[in-house]
């Protein structure tokens, strides 16, 4: 498989929690994956944003089946 974004994260937004899975690709096709769960309060979203910046995640894909994602979107935007 061809790696398009070597430092990416998938985020699944629920009413009371957010699950994030970071995949960091390495040379040679191997990679590391880490999954963490966060709350949905502002302090939790800030903690998630800090966590995503620590391994230098460049792209985030967010999925939500309800109306829970609008409060999370501004926390992921960069200036």
mmCIF file of the N, C-alpha and C atoms, coordinates in Angstrom:
data_MODEL
# 
_entry.id   MODEL 
# 
loop_
_atom_site.group_PDB 
_atom_site.id 
_atom_site.type_symbol 
_atom_site.label_atom_id 
_atom_site.label_alt_id 
_atom_site.label_comp_id 
_atom_site.label_asym_id 
_atom_site.label_entity_id 
_atom_site.label_seq_id 
_atom_site.pdbx_PDB_ins_code 
_atom_site.Cartn_x 
_atom_site.Cartn_y 
_atom_site.Cartn_z 
_atom_site.occupancy 
_atom_site.B_iso_or_equiv 
_atom_site.pdbx_formal_charge 
_atom_site.auth_seq_id 
_atom_site.auth_comp_id 
_atom_site.auth_asym_id 
_atom_site.auth_atom_id 
_atom_site.pdbx_PDB_model_num 
ATOM 1   N N  . UNK A 1 1  ? 0.836   -1.164 0.000  1.00 0.00 ? 1  UNK A N  1 
ATOM 2   C CA . UNK A 1 1  ? 0.000   0.000  0.000  1.00 0.00 ? 1  UNK A CA 1 
ATOM 3   C C  . UNK A 1 1  ? 0.891   1.240  0.000  1.00 0.00 ? 1  UNK A C  1 
ATOM 4   N N  . UNK A 1 2  ? 0.518   2.230  -0.773 1.00 0.00 ? 2  UNK A N  1 
ATOM 5   C CA . UNK A 1 2  ? 1.259   3.484  -0.864 1.00 0.00 ? 2  UNK A CA 1 
ATOM 6   C C  . UNK A 1 2  ? 0.806   4.436  0.248  1.00 0.00 ? 2  UNK A C  1 
ATOM 7   N N  . UNK A 1 3  ? 1.741   4.943  1.027  1.00 0.00 ? 3  UNK A N  1 
ATOM 8   C CA . UNK A 1 3  ? 1.430   5.870  2.110  1.00 0.00 ? 3  UNK A CA 1 
ATOM 9   C C  . UNK A 1 3  ? 1.316   7.273  1.540  1.00 0.00 ? 3  UNK A C  1 
ATOM 10  N N  . UNK A 1 4  ? 0.139   7.905  1.743  1.00 0.00 ? 4  UNK A N  1 
ATOM 11  C CA . UNK A 1 4  ? -0.086  9.259  1.259  1.00 0.00 ? 4  UNK A CA 1 
ATOM 12  C C  . UNK A 1 4  ? 0.263   10.274 2.343  1.00 0.00 ? 4  UNK A C  1 
ATOM 13  N N  . UNK A 1 5  ? -0.197  10.037 3.554  1.00 0.00 ? 5  UNK A N  1 
ATOM 14  C CA . UNK A 1 5  ? 0.074   10.917 4.695  1.00 0.00 ? 5  UNK A CA 1 
ATOM 15  C C  . UNK A 1 5  ? 0.761   10.088 5.777  1.00 0.00 ? 5  UNK A C  1 
ATOM 16  N N  . UNK A 1 6  ? 2.051   10.252 5.974  1.00 0.00 ? 6  UNK A N  1 
ATOM 17  C CA . UNK A 1 6  ? 2.781   9.395  6.911  1.00 0.00 ? 6  UNK A CA 1 
ATOM 18  C C  . UNK A 1 6  ? 2.457   9.630  8.385  1.00 0.00 ? 6  UNK A C  1 
ATOM 19  N N  . UNK A 1 7  ? 1.874   10.783 8.720  1.00 0.00 ? 7  UNK A N  1 
ATOM 20  C CA . UNK A 1 7  ? 1.541   11.078 10.112 1.00 0.00 ? 7  UNK A CA 1 
ATOM 21  C C  . UNK A 1 7  ? 0.072   11.473 10.175 1.00 0.00 ? 7  UNK A C  1 
ATOM 22  N N  . UNK A 1 8  ? -0.805  10.494 10.333 1.00 0.00 ? 8  UNK A N  1 
ATOM 23  C CA . UNK A 1 8  ? -2.233  10.758 10.284 1.00 0.00 ? 8  UNK A CA 1 
ATOM 24  C C  . UNK A 1 8  ? -2.978  10.252 11.501 1.00 0.00 ? 8  UNK A C  1 
ATOM 25  N N  . UNK A 1 9  ? -4.218  10.722 11.632 1.00 0.00 ? 9  UNK A N  1 
ATOM 26  C CA . UNK A 1 9  ? -5.054  10.326 12.760 1.00 0.00 ? 9  UNK A CA 1 
ATOM 27  C C  . UNK A 1 9  ? -6.497  10.184 12.300 1.00 0.00 ? 9  UNK A C  1 
ATOM 28  N N  . UNK A 1 10 ? -7.147  9.127  12.750 1.00 0.00 ? 10 UNK A N  1 
ATOM 29  C CA . UNK A 1 10 ? -8.573  8.942  12.546 1.00 0.00 ? 10 UNK A CA 1 
ATOM 30  C C  . UNK A 1 10 ? -9.285  9.220  13.857 1.00 0.00 ? 10 UNK A C  1 
ATOM 31  N N  . UNK A 1 11 ? -10.345 10.020 13.811 1.00 0.00 ? 11 UNK A N  1 
ATOM 32  C CA . UNK A 1 11 ? -11.065 10.422 15.010 1.00 0.00 ? 11 UNK A CA 1 
ATOM 33  C C  . UNK A 1 11 ? -12.531 10.025 14.877 1.00 0.00 ? 11 UNK A C  1 
ATOM 34  N N  . UNK A 1 12 ? -13.040 9.319  15.871 1.00 0.00 ? 12 UNK A N  1 
ATOM 35  C CA . UNK A 1 12 ? -14.441 8.920  15.913 1.00 0.00 ? 12 UNK A CA 1 
ATOM 36  C C  . UNK A 1 12 ? -15.105 9.677  17.069 1.00 0.00 ? 12 UNK A C  1 
ATOM 37  N N  . UNK A 1 13 ? -16.064 10.544 16.725 1.00 0.00 ? 13 UNK A N  1 
ATOM 38  C CA . UNK A 1 13 ? -16.697 11.420 17.713 1.00 0.00 ? 13 UNK A CA 1 
ATOM 39  C C  . UNK A 1 13 ? -18.032 10.827 18.162 1.00 0.00 ? 13 UNK A C  1 
ATOM 40  N N  . UNK A 1 14 ? -18.179 10.710 19.470 1.00 0.00 ? 14 UNK A N  1 
ATOM 41  C CA . UNK A 1 14 ? -19.432 10.244 20.078 1.00 0.00 ? 14 UNK A CA 1 
ATOM 42  C C  . UNK A 1 14 ? -19.964 11.335 20.997 1.00 0.00 ? 14 UNK A C  1 
ATOM 43  N N  . UNK A 1 15 ? -21.092 11.104 21.590 1.00 0.00 ? 15 UNK A N  1 
ATOM 44  C CA . UNK A 1 15 ? -21.704 12.110 22.455 1.00 0.00 ? 15 UNK A CA 1 
ATOM 45  C C  . UNK A 1 15 ? -20.835 12.427 23.672 1.00 0.00 ? 15 UNK A C  1 
ATOM 46  N N  . UNK A 1 16 ? -20.256 11.412 24.291 1.00 0.00 ? 16 UNK A N  1 
ATOM 47  C CA . UNK A 1 16 ? -19.498 11.613 25.524 1.00 0.00 ? 16 UNK A CA 1 
ATOM 48  C C  . UNK A 1 16 ? -18.017 11.271 25.427 1.00 0.00 ? 16 UNK A C  1 
ATOM 49  N N  . UNK A 1 17 ? -17.575 10.823 24.261 1.00 0.00 ? 17 UNK A N  1 
ATOM 50  C CA . UNK A 1 17 ? -16.162 10.477 24.119 1.00 0.00 ? 17 UNK A CA 1 
ATOM 51  C C  . UNK A 1 17 ? -15.702 10.645 22.676 1.00 0.00 ? 17 UNK A C  1 
ATOM 52  N N  . UNK A 1 18 ? -14.384 10.782 22.540 1.00 0.00 ? 18 UNK A N  1 
ATOM 53  C CA . UNK A 1 18 ? -13.734 10.846 21.235 1.00 0.00 ? 18 UNK A CA 1 
ATOM 54  C C  . UNK A 1 18 ? -12.611 9.815  21.251 1.00 0.00 ? 18 UNK A C  1 
ATOM 55  N N  . UNK A 1 19 ? -12.611 8.934  20.266 1.00 0.00 ? 19 UNK A N  1 
ATOM 56  C CA . UNK A 1 19 ? -11.548 7.947  20.144 1.00 0.00 ? 19 UNK A CA 1 
ATOM 57  C C  . UNK A 1 19 ? -10.657 8.360  18.983 1.00 0.00 ? 19 UNK A C  1 
ATOM 58  N N  . UNK A 1 20 ? -9.359  8.432  19.248 1.00 0.00 ? 20 UNK A N  1 
ATOM 59  C CA . UNK A 1 20 ? -8.406  8.850  18.222 1.00 0.00 ? 20 UNK A CA 1 
ATOM 60  C C  . UNK A 1 20 ? -7.359  7.760  18.031 1.00 0.00 ? 20 UNK A C  1 
ATOM 61  N N  . UNK A 1 21 ? -7.056  7.472  16.775 1.00 0.00 ? 21 UNK A N  1 
ATOM 62  C CA . UNK A 1 21 ? -6.052  6.471  16.434 1.00 0.00 ? 21 UNK A CA 1 
ATOM 63  C C  . UNK A 1 21 ? -4.995  7.131  15.553 1.00 0.00 ? 21 UNK A C  1 
ATOM 64  N N  . UNK A 1 22 ? -3.783  7.242  16.082 1.00 0.00 ? 22 UNK A N  1 
ATOM 65  C CA . UNK A 1 22 ? -2.675  7.856  15.349 1.00 0.00 ? 22 UNK A CA 1 
ATOM 66  C C  . UNK A 1 22 ? -1.850  6.757  14.701 1.00 0.00 ? 22 UNK A C  1 
ATOM 67  N N  . UNK A 1 23 ? -1.524  6.947  13.430 1.00 0.00 ? 23 UNK A N  1 
ATOM 68  C CA . UNK A 1 23 ? -0.662  6.015  12.709 1.00 0.00 ? 23 UNK A CA 1 
ATOM 69  C C  . UNK A 1 23 ? 0.543   6.789  12.197 1.00 0.00 ? 23 UNK A C  1 
ATOM 70  N N  . UNK A 1 24 ? 1.717   6.393  12.643 1.00 0.00 ? 24 UNK A N  1 
ATOM 71  C CA . UNK A 1 24 ? 2.966   7.025  12.234 1.00 0.00 ? 24 UNK A CA 1 
ATOM 72  C C  . UNK A 1 24 ? 3.739   6.038  11.370 1.00 0.00 ? 24 UNK A C  1 
ATOM 73  N N  . UNK A 1 25 ? 3.849   6.339  10.090 1.00 0.00 ? 25 UNK A N  1 
ATOM 74  C CA . UNK A 1 25 ? 4.545   5.451  9.163  1.00 0.00 ? 25 UNK A CA 1 
ATOM 75  C C  . UNK A 1 25 ? 6.036   5.692  9.229  1.00 0.00 ? 25 UNK A C  1 
ATOM 76  N N  . UNK A 1 26 ? 6.783   4.620  9.077  1.00 0.00 ? 26 UNK A N  1 
ATOM 77  C CA . UNK A 1 26 ? 8.234   4.687  9.089  1.00 0.00 ? 26 UNK A CA 1 
ATOM 78  C C  . UNK A 1 26 ? 8.767   4.196  7.751  1.00 0.00 ? 26 UNK A C  1 
ATOM 79  N N  . UNK A 1 27 ? 10.005  4.494  7.475  1.00 0.00 ? 27 UNK A N  1 
ATOM 80  C CA . UNK A 1 27 ? 10.653  4.018  6.260  1.00 0.00 ? 27 UNK A CA 1 
ATOM 81  C C  . UNK A 1 27 ? 10.646  2.487  6.263  1.00 0.00 ? 27 UNK A C  1 
ATOM 82  N N  . UNK A 1 28 ? 10.353  1.920  5.129  1.00 0.00 ? 28 UNK A N  1 
ATOM 83  C CA . UNK A 1 28 ? 10.329  0.466  5.019  1.00 0.00 ? 28 UNK A CA 1 
ATOM 84  C C  . UNK A 1 28 ? 8.936   -0.115 5.186  1.00 0.00 ? 28 UNK A C  1 
ATOM 85  N N  . UNK A 1 29 ? 7.928   0.743  5.325  1.00 0.00 ? 29 UNK A N  1 
ATOM 86  C CA . UNK A 1 29 ? 6.556   0.268  5.387  1.00 0.00 ? 29 UNK A CA 1 
ATOM 87  C C  . UNK A 1 29 ? 6.029   -0.077 6.754  1.00 0.00 ? 29 UNK A C  1 
ATOM 88  N N  . UNK A 1 30 ? 6.885   -0.085 7.760  1.00 0.00 ? 30 UNK A N  1 
ATOM 89  C CA . UNK A 1 30 ? 6.408   -0.377 9.104  1.00 0.00 ? 30 UNK A CA 1 
ATOM 90  C C  . UNK A 1 30 ? 5.896   0.907  9.740  1.00 0.00 ? 30 UNK A C  1 
ATOM 91  N N  . UNK A 1 31 ? 5.098   0.750  10.772 1.00 0.00 ? 31 UNK A N  1 
ATOM 92  C CA . UNK A 1 31 ? 4.557   1.925  11.435 1.00 0.00 ? 31 UNK A CA 1 
ATOM 93  C C  . UNK A 1 31 ? 4.166   1.646  12.866 1.00 0.00 ? 31 UNK A C  1 
ATOM 94  N N  . UNK A 1 32 ? 3.840   2.708  13.551 1.00 0.00 ? 32 UNK A N  1 
ATOM 95  C CA . UNK A 1 32 ? 3.386   2.607  14.934 1.00 0.00 ? 32 UNK A CA 1 
ATOM 96  C C  . UNK A 1 32 ? 1.959   3.132  15.007 1.00 0.00 ? 32 UNK A C  1 
ATOM 97  N N  . UNK A 1 33 ? 1.160   2.496  15.855 1.00 0.00 ? 33 UNK A N  1 
ATOM 98  C CA . UNK A 1 33 ? -0.217  2.935  16.046 1.00 0.00 ? 33 UNK A CA 1 
ATOM 99  C C  . UNK A 1 33 ? -0.465  3.101  17.529 1.00 0.00 ? 33 UNK A C  1 
ATOM 100 N N  . UNK A 1 34 ? -1.161  4.185  17.861 1.00 0.00 ? 34 UNK A N  1 
ATOM 101 C CA . UNK A 1 34 ? -1.552  4.425  19.244 1.00 0.00 ? 34 UNK A CA 1 
ATOM 102 C C  . UNK A 1 34 ? -3.000  4.896  19.251 1.00 0.00 ? 34 UNK A C  1 
ATOM 103 N N  . UNK A 1 35 ? -3.792  4.303  20.131 1.00 0.00 ? 35 UNK A N  1 
ATOM 104 C CA . UNK A 1 35 ? -5.209  4.657  20.253 1.00 0.00 ? 35 UNK A CA 1 
ATOM 105 C C  . UNK A 1 35 ? -5.457  5.213  21.642 1.00 0.00 ? 35 UNK A C  1 
ATOM 106 N N  . UNK A 1 36 ? -6.153  6.354  21.687 1.00 0.00 ? 36 UNK A N  1 
ATOM 107 C CA . UNK A 1 36 ? -6.498  6.959  22.977 1.00 0.00 ? 36 UNK A CA 1 
ATOM 108 C C  . UNK A 1 36 ? -7.936  7.448  22.944 1.00 0.00 ? 36 UNK A C  1 
ATOM 109 N N  . UNK A 1 37 ? -8.547  7.505  24.110 1.00 0.00 ? 37 UNK A N  1 
ATOM 110 C CA . UNK A 1 37 ? -9.922  7.994  24.241 1.00 0.00 ? 37 UNK A CA 1 
ATOM 111 C C  . UNK A 1 37 ? -9.914  9.267  25.089 1.00 0.00 ? 37 UNK A C  1 
ATOM 112 N N  . UNK A 1 38 ? -10.699 10.249 24.650 1.00 0.00 ? 38 UNK A N  1 
ATOM 113 C CA . UNK A 1 38 ? -10.798 11.535 25.318 1.00 0.00 ? 38 UNK A CA 1 
ATOM 114 C C  . UNK A 1 38 ? -12.260 11.856 25.585 1.00 0.00 ? 38 UNK A C  1 
ATOM 115 N N  . UNK A 1 39 ? -12.496 12.739 26.525 1.00 0.00 ? 39 UNK A N  1 
ATOM 116 C CA . UNK A 1 39 ? -13.832 13.248 26.786 1.00 0.00 ? 39 UNK A CA 1 
ATOM 117 C C  . UNK A 1 39 ? -14.189 14.306 25.750 1.00 0.00 ? 39 UNK A C  1 
ATOM 118 N N  . UNK A 1 40 ? -15.350 14.932 25.910 1.00 0.00 ? 40 UNK A N  1 
ATOM 119 C CA . UNK A 1 40 ? -15.807 15.918 24.934 1.00 0.00 ? 40 UNK A CA 1 
ATOM 120 C C  . UNK A 1 40 ? -15.868 17.337 25.495 1.00 0.00 ? 40 UNK A C  1 
ATOM 121 N N  . UNK A 1 41 ? -15.424 17.526 26.709 1.00 0.00 ? 41 UNK A N  1 
ATOM 122 C CA . UNK A 1 41 ? -15.396 18.870 27.278 1.00 0.00 ? 41 UNK A CA 1 
ATOM 123 C C  . UNK A 1 41 ? -14.206 19.629 26.689 1.00 0.00 ? 41 UNK A C  1 
ATOM 124 N N  . UNK A 1 42 ? -14.234 20.949 26.794 1.00 0.00 ? 42 UNK A N  1 
ATOM 125 C CA . UNK A 1 42 ? -13.184 21.781 26.197 1.00 0.00 ? 42 UNK A CA 1 
ATOM 126 C C  . UNK A 1 42 ? -11.795 21.355 26.640 1.00 0.00 ? 42 UNK A C  1 
ATOM 127 N N  . UNK A 1 43 ? -11.606 21.106 27.918 1.00 0.00 ? 43 UNK A N  1 
ATOM 128 C CA . UNK A 1 43 ? -10.271 20.713 28.401 1.00 0.00 ? 43 UNK A CA 1 
ATOM 129 C C  . UNK A 1 43 ? -9.829  19.391 27.776 1.00 0.00 ? 43 UNK A C  1 
ATOM 130 N N  . UNK A 1 44 ? -10.783 18.483 27.527 1.00 0.00 ? 44 UNK A N  1 
ATOM 131 C CA . UNK A 1 44 ? -10.468 17.204 26.891 1.00 0.00 ? 44 UNK A CA 1 
ATOM 132 C C  . UNK A 1 44 ? -10.064 17.406 25.431 1.00 0.00 ? 44 UNK A C  1 
ATOM 133 N N  . UNK A 1 45 ? -10.765 18.305 24.734 1.00 0.00 ? 45 UNK A N  1 
ATOM 134 C CA . UNK A 1 45 ? -10.438 18.585 23.338 1.00 0.00 ? 45 UNK A CA 1 
ATOM 135 C C  . UNK A 1 45 ? -9.069  19.253 23.219 1.00 0.00 ? 45 UNK A C  1 
ATOM 136 N N  . UNK A 1 46 ? -8.738  20.111 24.183 1.00 0.00 ? 46 UNK A N  1 
ATOM 137 C CA . UNK A 1 46 ? -7.410  20.731 24.186 1.00 0.00 ? 46 UNK A CA 1 
ATOM 138 C C  . UNK A 1 46 ? -6.325  19.686 24.442 1.00 0.00 ? 46 UNK A C  1 
ATOM 139 N N  . UNK A 1 47 ? -6.608  18.732 25.312 1.00 0.00 ? 47 UNK A N  1 
ATOM 140 C CA . UNK A 1 47 ? -5.669  17.638 25.574 1.00 0.00 ? 47 UNK A CA 1 
ATOM 141 C C  . UNK A 1 47 ? -5.470  16.796 24.312 1.00 0.00 ? 47 UNK A C  1 
ATOM 142 N N  . UNK A 1 48 ? -6.557  16.532 23.591 1.00 0.00 ? 48 UNK A N  1 
ATOM 143 C CA . UNK A 1 48 ? -6.478  15.794 22.330 1.00 0.00 ? 48 UNK A CA 1 
ATOM 144 C C  . UNK A 1 48 ? -5.630  16.562 21.324 1.00 0.00 ? 48 UNK A C  1 
ATOM 145 N N  . UNK A 1 49 ? -5.860  17.865 21.193 1.00 0.00 ? 49 UNK A N  1 
ATOM 146 C CA . UNK A 1 49 ? -5.093  18.680 20.252 1.00 0.00 ? 49 UNK A CA 1 
ATOM 147 C C  . UNK A 1 49 ? -3.605  18.654 20.602 1.00 0.00 ? 49 UNK A C  1 
ATOM 148 N N  . UNK A 1 50 ? -3.283  18.754 21.884 1.00 0.00 ? 50 UNK A N  1 
ATOM 149 C CA . UNK A 1 50 ? -1.879  18.680 22.309 1.00 0.00 ? 50 UNK A CA 1 
ATOM 150 C C  . UNK A 1 50 ? -1.277  17.325 21.973 1.00 0.00 ? 50 UNK A C  1 
ATOM 151 N N  . UNK A 1 51 ? -2.042  16.259 22.200 1.00 0.00 ? 51 UNK A N  1 
ATOM 152 C CA . UNK A 1 51 ? -1.561  14.911 21.916 1.00 0.00 ? 51 UNK A CA 1 
ATOM 153 C C  . UNK A 1 51 ? -1.279  14.741 20.422 1.00 0.00 ? 51 UNK A C  1 
ATOM 154 N N  . UNK A 1 52 ? -2.135  15.315 19.573 1.00 0.00 ? 52 UNK A N  1 
ATOM 155 C CA . UNK A 1 52 ? -1.946  15.193 18.127 1.00 0.00 ? 52 UNK A CA 1 
ATOM 156 C C  . UNK A 1 52 ? -0.729  15.969 17.645 1.00 0.00 ? 52 UNK A C  1 
ATOM 157 N N  . UNK A 1 53 ? -0.379  17.035 18.333 1.00 0.00 ? 53 UNK A N  1 
ATOM 158 C CA . UNK A 1 53 ? 0.782   17.825 17.928 1.00 0.00 ? 53 UNK A CA 1 
ATOM 159 C C  . UNK A 1 53 ? 2.094   17.178 18.369 1.00 0.00 ? 53 UNK A C  1 
ATOM 160 N N  . UNK A 1 54 ? 2.067   16.383 19.436 1.00 0.00 ? 54 UNK A N  1 
ATOM 161 C CA . UNK A 1 54 ? 3.312   15.809 19.940 1.00 0.00 ? 54 UNK A CA 1 
ATOM 162 C C  . UNK A 1 54 ? 3.990   14.863 18.951 1.00 0.00 ? 54 UNK A C  1 
ATOM 163 N N  . UNK A 1 55 ? 3.254   13.990 18.230 1.00 0.00 ? 55 UNK A N  1 
ATOM 164 C CA . UNK A 1 55 ? 3.942   13.169 17.222 1.00 0.00 ? 55 UNK A CA 1 
ATOM 165 C C  . UNK A 1 55 ? 3.930   13.829 15.839 1.00 0.00 ? 55 UNK A C  1 
ATOM 166 N N  . UNK A 1 56 ? 3.570   15.107 15.777 1.00 0.00 ? 56 UNK A N  1 
ATOM 167 C CA . UNK A 1 56 ? 3.566   15.869 14.524 1.00 0.00 ? 56 UNK A CA 1 
ATOM 168 C C  . UNK A 1 56 ? 2.554   15.339 13.508 1.00 0.00 ? 56 UNK A C  1 
ATOM 169 N N  . UNK A 1 57 ? 1.355   15.039 13.964 1.00 0.00 ? 57 UNK A N  1 
ATOM 170 C CA . UNK A 1 57 ? 0.285   14.593 13.070 1.00 0.00 ? 57 UNK A CA 1 
ATOM 171 C C  . UNK A 1 57 ? -0.044  15.728 12.102 1.00 0.00 ? 57 UNK A C  1 
ATOM 172 N N  . UNK A 1 58 ? -0.083  15.420 10.809 1.00 0.00 ? 58 UNK A N  1 
ATOM 173 C CA . UNK A 1 58 ? -0.336  16.443 9.793  1.00 0.00 ? 58 UNK A CA 1 
ATOM 174 C C  . UNK A 1 58 ? -1.763  16.422 9.258  1.00 0.00 ? 58 UNK A C  1 
ATOM 175 N N  . UNK A 1 59 ? -2.455  15.287 9.370  1.00 0.00 ? 59 UNK A N  1 
ATOM 176 C CA . UNK A 1 59 ? -3.805  15.172 8.824  1.00 0.00 ? 59 UNK A CA 1 
ATOM 177 C C  . UNK A 1 59 ? -4.702  14.407 9.797  1.00 0.00 ? 59 UNK A C  1 
ATOM 178 N N  . UNK A 1 60 ? -5.939  14.905 9.921  1.00 0.00 ? 60 UNK A N  1 
ATOM 179 C CA . UNK A 1 60 ? -6.924  14.262 10.790 1.00 0.00 ? 60 UNK A CA 1 
ATOM 180 C C  . UNK A 1 60 ? -8.185  14.010 9.975  1.00 0.00 ? 60 UNK A C  1 
ATOM 181 N N  . UNK A 1 61 ? -8.683  12.783 10.034 1.00 0.00 ? 61 UNK A N  1 
ATOM 182 C CA . UNK A 1 61 ? -9.956  12.429 9.414  1.00 0.00 ? 61 UNK A CA 1 
ATOM 183 C C  . UNK A 1 61 ? -10.948 12.189 10.542 1.00 0.00 ? 61 UNK A C  1 
ATOM 184 N N  . UNK A 1 62 ? -12.076 12.904 10.505 1.00 0.00 ? 62 UNK A N  1 
ATOM 185 C CA . UNK A 1 62 ? -13.040 12.831 11.598 1.00 0.00 ? 62 UNK A CA 1 
ATOM 186 C C  . UNK A 1 62 ? -14.349 12.216 11.095 1.00 0.00 ? 62 UNK A C  1 
ATOM 187 N N  . UNK A 1 63 ? -14.914 11.334 11.920 1.00 0.00 ? 63 UNK A N  1 
ATOM 188 C CA . UNK A 1 63 ? -16.171 10.661 11.598 1.00 0.00 ? 63 UNK A CA 1 
ATOM 189 C C  . UNK A 1 63 ? -17.117 10.808 12.780 1.00 0.00 ? 63 UNK A C  1 
ATOM 190 N N  . UNK A 1 64 ? -18.356 11.161 12.459 1.00 0.00 ? 64 UNK A N  1 
ATOM 191 C CA . UNK A 1 64 ? -19.391 11.241 13.484 1.00 0.00 ? 64 UNK A CA 1 
ATOM 192 C C  . UNK A 1 64 ? -20.720 10.913 12.832 1.00 0.00 ? 64 UNK A C  1 
ATOM 193 N N  . UNK A 1 65 ? -21.494 10.061 13.470 1.00 0.00 ? 65 UNK A N  1 
ATOM 194 C CA . UNK A 1 65 ? -22.796 9.693  12.906 1.00 0.00 ? 65 UNK A CA 1 
ATOM 195 C C  . UNK A 1 65 ? -23.918 10.575 13.447 1.00 0.00 ? 65 UNK A C  1 
ATOM 196 N N  . UNK A 1 66 ? -23.591 11.444 14.389 1.00 0.00 ? 66 UNK A N  1 
ATOM 197 C CA . UNK A 1 66 ? -24.595 12.336 14.968 1.00 0.00 ? 66 UNK A CA 1 
ATOM 198 C C  . UNK A 1 66 ? -24.198 13.786 14.797 1.00 0.00 ? 66 UNK A C  1 
ATOM 199 N N  . UNK A 1 67 ? -24.749 14.630 15.644 1.00 0.00 ? 67 UNK A N  1 
ATOM 200 C CA . UNK A 1 67 ? -24.483 16.067 15.587 1.00 0.00 ? 67 UNK A CA 1 
ATOM 201 C C  . UNK A 1 67 ? -23.426 16.475 16.606 1.00 0.00 ? 67 UNK A C  1 
ATOM 202 N N  . UNK A 1 68 ? -22.541 15.564 16.963 1.00 0.00 ? 68 UNK A N  1 
ATOM 203 C CA . UNK A 1 68 ? -21.573 15.809 18.034 1.00 0.00 ? 68 UNK A CA 1 
ATOM 204 C C  . UNK A 1 68 ? -20.289 16.464 17.550 1.00 0.00 ? 68 UNK A C  1 
ATOM 205 N N  . UNK A 1 69 ? -20.011 16.415 16.261 1.00 0.00 ? 69 UNK A N  1 
ATOM 206 C CA . UNK A 1 69 ? -18.712 16.873 15.768 1.00 0.00 ? 69 UNK A CA 1 
ATOM 207 C C  . UNK A 1 69 ? -18.519 18.382 15.684 1.00 0.00 ? 69 UNK A C  1 
ATOM 208 N N  . UNK A 1 70 ? -19.540 19.239 15.545 1.00 0.00 ? 70 UNK A N  1 
ATOM 209 C CA . UNK A 1 70 ? -19.259 20.668 15.389 1.00 0.00 ? 70 UNK A CA 1 
ATOM 210 C C  . UNK A 1 70 ? -18.422 21.273 16.505 1.00 0.00 ? 70 UNK A C  1 
ATOM 211 N N  . UNK A 1 71 ? -18.563 20.828 17.739 1.00 0.00 ? 71 UNK A N  1 
ATOM 212 C CA . UNK A 1 71 ? -17.781 21.404 18.822 1.00 0.00 ? 71 UNK A CA 1 
ATOM 213 C C  . UNK A 1 71 ? -16.317 20.975 18.751 1.00 0.00 ? 71 UNK A C  1 
ATOM 214 N N  . UNK A 1 72 ? -16.022 19.882 18.110 1.00 0.00 ? 72 UNK A N  1 
ATOM 215 C CA . UNK A 1 72 ? -14.648 19.386 18.013 1.00 0.00 ? 72 UNK A CA 1 
ATOM 216 C C  . UNK A 1 72 ? -13.885 20.024 16.849 1.00 0.00 ? 72 UNK A C  1 
ATOM 217 N N  . UNK A 1 73 ? -14.550 20.373 15.785 1.00 0.00 ? 73 UNK A N  1 
ATOM 218 C CA . UNK A 1 73 ? -13.864 20.865 14.583 1.00 0.00 ? 73 UNK A CA 1 
ATOM 219 C C  . UNK A 1 73 ? -12.958 22.069 14.830 1.00 0.00 ? 73 UNK A C  1 
ATOM 220 N N  . UNK A 1 74 ? -13.396 23.104 15.542 1.00 0.00 ? 74 UNK A N  1 
ATOM 221 C CA . UNK A 1 74 ? -12.502 24.269 15.720 1.00 0.00 ? 74 UNK A CA 1 
ATOM 222 C C  . UNK A 1 74 ? -11.207 23.922 16.454 1.00 0.00 ? 74 UNK A C  1 
ATOM 223 N N  . UNK A 1 75 ? -11.190 22.911 17.268 1.00 0.00 ? 75 UNK A N  1 
ATOM 224 C CA . UNK A 1 75 ? -9.995  22.541 18.030 1.00 0.00 ? 75 UNK A CA 1 
ATOM 225 C C  . UNK A 1 75 ? -8.917  21.942 17.142 1.00 0.00 ? 75 UNK A C  1 
ATOM 226 N N  . UNK A 1 76 ? -9.284  21.438 15.958 1.00 0.00 ? 76 UNK A N  1 
ATOM 227 C CA . UNK A 1 76 ? -8.317  20.797 15.074 1.00 0.00 ? 76 UNK A CA 1 
ATOM 228 C C  . UNK A 1 76 ? -7.765  21.736 14.025 1.00 0.00 ? 76 UNK A C  1 
ATOM 229 N N  . UNK A 1 77 ? -8.329  22.909 13.882 1.00 0.00 ? 77 UNK A N  1 
ATOM 230 C CA . UNK A 1 77 ? -7.872  23.831 12.854 1.00 0.00 ? 77 UNK A CA 1 
ATOM 231 C C  . UNK A 1 77 ? -6.558  24.469 13.250 1.00 0.00 ? 77 UNK A C  1 
ATOM 232 N N  . UNK A 1 78 ? -5.725  24.695 12.256 1.00 0.00 ? 78 UNK A N  1 
ATOM 233 C CA . UNK A 1 78 ? -4.446  25.361 12.506 1.00 0.00 ? 78 UNK A CA 1 
ATOM 234 C C  . UNK A 1 78 ? -4.470  26.739 11.885 1.00 0.00 ? 78 UNK A C  1 
ATOM 235 N N  . UNK A 1 79 ? -3.633  27.611 12.383 1.00 0.00 ? 79 UNK A N  1 
ATOM 236 C CA . UNK A 1 79 ? -3.599  28.969 11.832 1.00 0.00 ? 79 UNK A CA 1 
ATOM 237 C C  . UNK A 1 79 ? -2.508  29.123 10.812 1.00 0.00 ? 79 UNK A C  1 
# 
